[in-house]
Amino acid sequence: MAELAAAAPEQRSYRWLAAPLVAFAVGALTAGLLAAHDPRSKGYFQLFFSDPLHLKAAFASAAVVLACFQVFTAAWIFRRLPWEKPAWVNPAHRWSGRLAFVCTLPVAYHCIFKLGFRSPTTRVLAHSLLGCAVYGAFAAKVTIVRLHRFPRLVLPIAGGLLFALLIGALILTAAVTLLICLGLALLPAHRTARMHTAAVLRTE
């Protein structure tokens, strides 16, 4: 009996990967369908920021910082770092993930419910697609965590995919573009440069 109790639980077969894949599809498609509307002119908020664009950039940057901390703590949990893992690492990993998700919500509110799914430029289309995929990847990762006993590499791959999509959606196609535009606007620039900056910001 003691030997049976000590035996490791049986690993799920790869057929169970259908569950997180379905979760990914449902999450991404739900976000896309909710965003299938023309841009709306009311209902934006900015809290203590100067405008909704700065709010989005700040929360997106916070989410990415927390996501980087997630990658670091995940490497610690999977014994990929040269230091012994202290007891606080697992709770810190869980709570940083929750906070990162919360930080994406103000961004998602404006992008999904106010601006909608848009494709005036390649950058904006990529931002829309990656943003929808982020919530699909989040749903897939939560499914993997809750069901347990997947093959060992499944959870790190799902976490890495979520991190990559988050970087693409919130930084490469959004926040960095805003910061570049703001930098151009602060230069003693020509009127054409300022007009170009304003045009780019309006597509966000």
Buried (B, 14 or more C-beta within 10 A) or exposed (E): EEEEEEEEEEEBEEEBBEBBEEBBEBBBEBBBEBBEEEEEEEEBEBEEBEEBBBBBBBBBBBBBBBBBBBBBBBEBBEEEEEEEEEEEBEEBBEEBBEBBBEBBEBBBBBBBBBBBBBEEEEBBBBBBBBBBBBBBBBBBBBBBBEEEEBEEEBBBEBBEBBBBBBBBBBBBBBBBBBEEBBEBBEEEBEEEBBEBBEEBBEBB
